[in-house]
Amino acid sequence: MNKLKLTIPLLAALLSLFGCQTTDPQAGREIRSPLLDIAKGSHQDDLIAALGKPTRIEAYADDPERVKIWVYETESSVTEMITGRYEETPYFDPITLEERTIKEPVFLPKTRTTTRTLYFYVIDEKVFGWKVEEEMENEITD
């Protein structure tokens, strides 16, 4: 009887510890973006630490001495196979012994390219603001 009194609370404790775990691989991981580390008023060194050196630096037309535009460009692409068309293919049915045609899909690669451009406005070595532009292009190769 004493063993049963100890076993039940022990099982309850184990179930409460392990019964609520998640199988989500992203659970508990912090997903951060480098932009979250940059705020208005940050020094340009903080910008370099978060994003690296810019692709190019442009002078702002209205005040080229004080205001610079730091440009970061990235390009990424993903390719997936999609059904592009159907072709008729001869088929011999072994049960009915008849020859007929069936339509089979022809798979083609579809590439989606995303170009992302970040513009940071730097005044006297401090970040004043920024904007983000994204351009997406789809290409299907036949």
N, C-alpha and C positions, 0 to 999 in steps of 0.2 A: 504494500500500500504506500509506503514511503517513496518507493521508486516512482510510482505513478504520480505522486504529488510533485516530485521534482521534474519529471519528464514533460508534463503538460506546460508549465511555464517556460521551460527551455525551448520547446517546439514553438510556442507562441512568440518568443523573443527572436528565434531564428527566422520565422516567417515574416516578422515585421522588418527585420534587417534586409533580407534578400528578396522578399516578395514585391518590393516597390522599385526594384532596379529597372532601368530602361534599356532597350536594345538599340536605341538610336545612336549611331556612331558620332553624330554631331553634338549630342547632349553634353553639356558642361563645357564645351569649347567656346571660346569667345571669338566671334567673327568680327574682325576689325578692318577698316579701310584706312589707308594712309591719310586720306583727306580728314579723317576724324581727329588726327593729331595736329592739324593746322588750323589756326584760328586767326581772325583779323588781328593785326598787331604782332604776329609772330615774326621773328627775325628770318631773313632769307637763309641763314644757316640751318634753321629748323626745317625749312622746305627741302633743302638738299639732303638733310638727314632722313626725312620721310620718303622722298621720291627719287633721290639721286640728282644728277646734273640734268638740266633741261635739254630738250632736243635743240632748242634755239632760244635766243633772247632778242627781242625786238624793242626798239625805242618807241614810246608812245608819241604820236604825231604832235599833240598839243603841248607837251612838255618833255621833250626827248632827253633833257639833262637829268631830271629827277625821277621820271616814271619809266619803268621798264616792264615789258610783258614777257614773262617766262612761259614758254610753250613746251608742253610735254605731249608727245604723240605716241600712241601704242596701236598696234594692229593685231587682231587675233582672228583665226578662222577655224571653222568646224565643218567637217564634211560628213554627210550622211547619204545613204542610198535610198532613193525614192523610186516609185513606179513611174516611168516616163511614158510608156506606151504599152500596147499589147500586140503580140504577133501570133498569127495562126500557125499552129504546128501540127503536122500529121500525127495521128495517134491510132494505134491498132488495139482494139478492145479484145482482150483474150477470152472474155466470157461469151460475147455475142459474135465474135470473129468478124466484126465489121471495122472498116477503116473510116475514120472521120477526122475532123480537125478540132483542136481545142485552142482556146486563147490563153497564152502564157504571158505573164508580165515581163517586161524588159526593164531592168533596174539601171538607173543612171545616177552618177554622183552629183549631189547638190552641195555646193560650197557656200557657206554664209560667212562673209568677211565683215568684221566690225572694226571701224576706225574710231578711236576715242582721242579727242584732243582736249587737254586741260590748259586753260589760260589763267595764269596768276598775275595779278597786277601788283607790282612791287614799287613802293614809293619810299625813297631814302632807306633802302635795305629792309623795309618792313612790308609784310603782306597786307594789302589794302582790301583785296577781294579776289574772286575767281569766278570762272564760268566753265561749264563742261559742254562739249558738243560730241554727239555720236552719230556716225553715219553707217548704215548697214546696207550691204550689197549681196544679192543672191545670184549665183551662177549655176546653171545646169549644163553639164558637159554631155554631149551626145556622141 
